Amino acid sequence: MGVGESASFGSEQPESRKADSLTPSPPTPPPELWVVHLGTLPYAQALELQRSVAKARITGELPHDVLLLVEHPPVVTLGRTSKRANLTASAEVLEAGGVELFEVERGGDVTFHGPGQLVGYPIIDLKRHKKDLHWYLRRVEDALVRVLAEFGLGGERSAGYTGVWTRKSSESNEMPLRKIASIGVHSRDWVTWHGFALNVTTDLSYFDLIIPCGIQDVVMTSMTRELGWNVDMAAVEAAVSRAFGEVFSLTPASVTPASLEPPTASVG
């Protein structure tokens, strides 16, 4: 070897270190979306839970976004912009039918929740996504359209309204759209709560108690009515979990309600 010649190009390294430097780092998995299946729960309890979870998300006590999935006993809720005229049933009629009534902080007008309807409360920290509520609403709509597509239903928006509508593929565009999912949200410090209501096997006669979402002449429908067969709620919940994971770039992970409780400080 002549003067100035070298045995290698670059610095000398043990073979094992060379191999390590060439090994690519594993990709970082996307953050999780904690999905909580609550079954049937009275509206008041679900409202208290989502407010508690939203507070924990705002403070950072909860490390992940959360999606609460639930069915409610019959209840009518009035959003911030509700007009009392859109609640067409009297208090006596509601009580006789076992329908509760709540005024809540979400946006939107009057809506109904009840058995056979999948209600979802996404508690999403938009600071980790995009600080834009309009963007968020469109993502929720996109997720529900994906869910309907899994069951062979077309879902679409209706100009000027929030929510998801449907019509059979064999129908002409002159046929009126039927509303299958309603959306109403609230946020604080860019953390969302309240959410969507997707009619799966819902008894649609309950909507006669209200003018749904304050939309005159709206026709409400359900997945079961459109498809002609009884849709399995568990299958819809699974599809919703996947769709929300996709539109928010999160990995769905089913957790128990106990996972949402703040950690207990140790003593000693």
C-alpha positions as a printed NumPy array, in Angstrom:
array([[  0.   ,   0.   ,   0.   ],
       [  1.526,   3.291,  -1.046],
       [  1.924,   6.399,   1.006],
       [ -1.39 ,   8.155,   1.584],
       [ -3.466,   5.123,   0.601],
       [ -6.2  ,   3.931,   2.953],
       [ -7.78 ,   0.556,   3.573],
       [-11.338,   1.888,   3.595],
       [-13.435,   4.822,   2.562],
       [-14.877,   6.643,   5.523],
       [-14.303,   5.881,   9.174],
       [-13.431,   2.453,  10.468],
       [-16.415,   0.657,  12.135],
       [-16.924,  -2.853,  13.5  ],
       [-19.014,  -4.933,  11.108],
       [-21.95 ,  -5.113,  13.531],
       [-22.166,  -1.334,  13.763],
       [-22.092,  -1.05 ,   9.972],
       [-25.014,  -3.45 ,   9.722],
       [-26.964,  -1.546,  12.374],
       [-26.526,   1.722,  10.532],
       [-28.039,   0.204,   7.409],
       [-31.11 ,  -1.245,   9.156],
       [-34.113,   1.072,   8.637],
       [-36.029,   2.123,  11.705],
       [-39.491,   0.552,  11.948],
       [-42.281,   2.953,  10.942],
       [-43.973,   4.747,  13.811],
       [-47.538,   3.415,  14.163],
       [-50.305,   6.017,  13.954],
       [-51.848,   7.195,  17.226],
       [-54.728,   5.138,  18.562],
       [-58.432,   5.858,  18.542],
       [-59.874,   4.392,  21.712],
       [-63.281,   2.912,  20.875],
       [-65.657,   2.265,  23.771],
       [-68.765,   0.128,  23.18 ],
       [-71.256,   1.241,  25.815],
       [-74.313,  -0.785,  24.782],
       [-77.564,   0.868,  25.851],
       [-77.115,   3.796,  28.213],
       [-79.492,   6.559,  29.372],
       [-78.751,   9.856,  27.679],
       [-77.923,  11.681,  30.925],
       [-75.212,   9.158,  31.815],
       [-73.677,   9.288,  28.331],
       [-73.704,  13.087,  28.412],
       [-71.892,  13.143,  31.747],
       [-69.366,  10.595,  30.475],
       [-68.523,  12.441,  27.269],
       [-68.117,  15.739,  29.122],
       [-65.755,  14.016,  31.549],
       [-63.769,  12.398,  28.737],
       [-63.576,  15.688,  26.826],
       [-62.233,  17.432,  29.931],
       [-59.585,  14.727,  30.362],
       [-58.625,  15.06 ,  26.696],
       [-58.296,  18.838,  27.064],
       [-56.035,  18.507,  30.109],
       [-53.985,  15.725,  28.526],
       [-54.957,  13.099,  31.113],
       [-56.182,  10.939,  28.228],
       [-53.405,  10.238,  25.713],
       [-55.619,   9.286,  22.759],
       [-58.715,  10.413,  20.898],
       [-61.871,   8.545,  21.906],
       [-64.999,   7.294,  20.149],
       [-67.949,   6.391,  22.374],
       [-70.549,   4.163,  20.679],
       [-73.944,   3.82 ,  22.33 ],
       [-77.684,   3.324,  21.951],
       [-80.08 ,   5.418,  23.996],
       [-83.604,   4.854,  25.303],
       [-85.972,   7.26 ,  23.492],
       [-84.88 ,  10.878,  23.946],
       [-85.273,  14.203,  22.137],
       [-82.395,  16.678,  22.37 ],
       [-82.437,  20.385,  21.614],
       [-79.229,  21.981,  20.351],
       [-78.107,  25.582,  20.826],
       [-79.944,  26.842,  17.748],
       [-83.133,  24.855,  18.289],
       [-86.497,  26.465,  17.697],
       [-89.21 ,  25.247,  20.026],
       [-91.611,  25.135,  17.09 ],
       [-89.578,  22.222,  15.729],
       [-90.582,  20.138,  18.744],
       [-94.088,  19.331,  17.552],
       [-95.042,  16.986,  20.418],
       [-96.227,  18.346,  23.755],
       [-94.545,  17.494,  27.042],
       [-97.536,  15.269,  27.821],
       [-97.122,  13.323,  24.579],
       [-93.394,  12.845,  25.211],
       [-94.002,  11.641,  28.748],
       [-96.743,   9.259,  27.652],
       [-94.372,   7.757,  25.079],
       [-91.498,   7.431,  27.548],
       [-89.421,   9.995,  25.65 ],
       [-87.013,  12.172,  27.658],
       [-86.138,  15.753,  26.701],
       [-82.749,  17.489,  27.082],
       [-81.339,  20.873,  26.141],
       [-77.628,  20.529,  25.355],
       [-74.663,  22.596,  24.194],
       [-74.172,  20.997,  20.769],
       [-74.811,  22.864,  17.555],
       [-77.867,  22.205,  15.436],
       [-81.57 ,  21.982,  16.071],
       [-83.811,  19.232,  17.442],
       [-83.119,  15.528,  16.967],
       [-84.17 ,  12.132,  18.267],
       [-82.14 ,   9.255,  19.683],
       [-83.513,   5.831,  20.439],
       [-83.169,   2.055,  20.198],
       [-81.797,   0.777,  16.916],
       [-79.874,   4.004,  16.31 ],
       [-76.103,   4.016,  16.65 ],
       [-74.991,   7.2  ,  18.379],
       [-71.315,   8.052,  18.23 ],
       [-69.499,  10.621,  20.329],
       [-66.039,  11.285,  18.827],
       [-63.885,  13.123,  21.358],
       [-61.134,  14.336,  19.07 ],
       [-58.334,  16.775,  19.839],
       [-58.281,  18.834,  16.656],
       [-54.98 ,  20.419,  17.658],
       [-53.465,  17.064,  16.668],
       [-55.318,  17.02 ,  13.346],
       [-56.56 ,  20.344,  11.961],
       [-58.011,  23.25 ,  13.922],
       [-61.051,  23.635,  11.701],
       [-64.564,  22.546,  12.73 ],
       [-65.835,  22.59 ,   9.157],
       [-63.024,  20.223,   8.177],
       [-63.983,  18.032,  11.14 ],
       [-67.655,  17.875,  10.163],
       [-66.746,  16.847,   6.635],
       [-64.522,  14.059,   8.034],
       [-67.404,  12.755,  10.16 ],
       [-69.643,  12.779,   7.084],
       [-66.945,  10.991,   5.081],
       [-66.677,   8.296,   7.75 ],
       [-70.436,   7.65 ,   7.69 ],
       [-70.478,   7.518,   3.896],
       [-67.768,   4.838,   4.079],
       [-69.852,   2.876,   6.573],
       [-72.91 ,   2.937,   4.323],
       [-70.785,   1.835,   1.374],
       [-69.706,  -1.282,   3.289],
       [-73.368,  -2.301,   3.387],
       [-74.057,  -1.454,  -0.253],
       [-75.719,   1.898,   0.384],
       [-74.812,   5.148,  -1.3  ],
       [-74.359,   8.073,   1.048],
       [-74.082,  11.721,   0.105],
       [-74.312,  15.252,   1.4  ],
       [-77.205,  17.63 ,   0.805],
       [-76.158,  21.157,  -0.121],
       [-76.4  ,  23.576,   2.777],
       [-76.954,  20.93 ,   5.449],
       [-74.791,  18.887,   7.792],
       [-75.431,  15.138,   7.871],
       [-75.672,  12.209,   5.472],
       [-78.455,  11.369,   3.025],
       [-79.068,   8.372,   0.793],
       [-80.986,   7.165,  -2.22 ],
       [-81.042,   3.822,  -4.   ],
       [-78.707,   3.514,  -6.959],
       [-81.689,   2.689,  -9.198],
       [-83.415,   5.98 ,  -8.37 ],
       [-83.109,   9.043, -10.549],
       [-81.602,  12.238,  -9.195],
       [-85.098,  13.699,  -9.215],
       [-86.137,  11.43 ,  -6.329],
       [-85.81 ,  13.167,  -2.955],
       [-82.878,  12.253,  -0.775],
       [-83.689,  10.601,   2.548],
       [-81.745,  11.536,   5.658],
       [-80.063,   8.593,   7.369],
       [-77.588,  10.263,   9.753],
       [-77.605,  13.485,  11.756],
       [-74.571,  15.319,  13.129],
       [-74.243,  17.943,  15.851],
       [-71.031,  18.828,  17.668],
       [-69.557,  21.067,  20.326],
       [-65.935,  21.896,  21.024],
       [-63.777,  23.569,  23.624],
       [-60.044,  24.17 ,  23.293],
       [-60.36 ,  22.347,  19.953],
       [-61.589,  19.145,  21.601],
       [-64.903,  17.893,  20.216],
       [-67.818,  16.105,  21.802],
       [-71.426,  15.237,  20.932],
       [-71.433,  13.683,  17.457],
       [-73.595,  11.661,  15.095],
       [-76.718,   9.507,  15.063],
       [-76.944,   6.805,  12.383],
       [-80.341,   5.159,  11.915],
       [-79.745,   1.41 ,  11.709],
       [-82.973,  -0.334,  12.75 ],
       [-84.608,   2.758,  14.255],
       [-88.383,   3.012,  14.646],
       [-88.822,   5.997,  12.342],
       [-92.243,   6.901,  13.748],
       [-90.431,   8.664,  16.607],
       [-89.37 ,  11.368,  14.167],
       [-93.031,  12.396,  13.913],
       [-92.514,  14.055,  17.319],
       [-90.174,  16.652,  15.821],
       [-89.159,  18.451,  12.657],
       [-85.791,  16.669,  12.41 ],
       [-82.891,  19.111,  12.506],
       [-85.42 ,  21.845,  11.763],
       [-85.598,  20.794,   8.092],
       [-89.138,  21.062,   6.774],
       [-90.371,  18.087,   4.726],
       [-87.237,  16.027,   5.399],
       [-87.758,  12.274,   4.972],
       [-85.941,  10.189,   7.581],
       [-84.839,   6.653,   6.801],
       [-82.724,   3.833,   8.227],
       [-80.258,   1.276,   6.929],
       [-82.793,  -1.494,   7.485],
       [-85.526,   0.323,   5.569],
       [-83.236,   1.035,   2.633],
       [-81.703,  -2.434,   2.476],
       [-84.828,  -4.457,   3.244],
       [-83.161,  -6.621,   5.865],
       [-82.375,  -6.305,   9.563],
       [-78.884,  -4.833,   9.869],
       [-76.669,  -6.134,  12.673],
       [-75.689,  -3.336,  15.06 ],
       [-72.373,  -4.957,  16.018],
       [-71.358,  -5.072,  12.357],
       [-72.195,  -1.375,  11.988],
       [-70.155,  -0.508,  15.094],
       [-67.173,  -2.366,  13.646],
       [-67.536,  -0.514,  10.331],
       [-67.783,   2.83 ,  12.144],
       [-64.602,   2.097,  14.112],
       [-62.703,   1.3  ,  10.913],
       [-64.041,   4.328,   9.051],
       [-63.182,   6.803,  11.797],
       [-59.708,   5.327,  12.035],
       [-59.257,   5.823,   8.302],
       [-60.504,   9.407,   8.018],
       [-58.529,  10.597,  11.058],
       [-55.418,   8.453,  10.383],
       [-55.764,   6.634,  13.699],
       [-55.576,   2.982,  14.729],
       [-58.862,   1.851,  16.338],
       [-58.412,   0.017,  19.626],
       [-61.367,  -1.262,  21.648],
       [-61.064,  -0.367,  25.322],
       [-63.312,  -0.649,  28.351],
       [-64.955,   2.353,  30.038],
       [-62.527,   1.851,  32.93 ],
       [-59.692,   2.903,  30.591],
       [-61.185,   6.393,  30.491],
       [-60.873,   6.927,  34.218],
       [-57.933,   9.083,  35.338],
       [-55.092,   7.128,  36.97 ],
       [-55.251,   6.882,  40.733],
       [-52.278,   8.467,  42.468],
       [-50.253,   5.996,  44.494],
       [-49.842,   6.555,  48.223],
       [-46.526,   6.221,  50.033]])
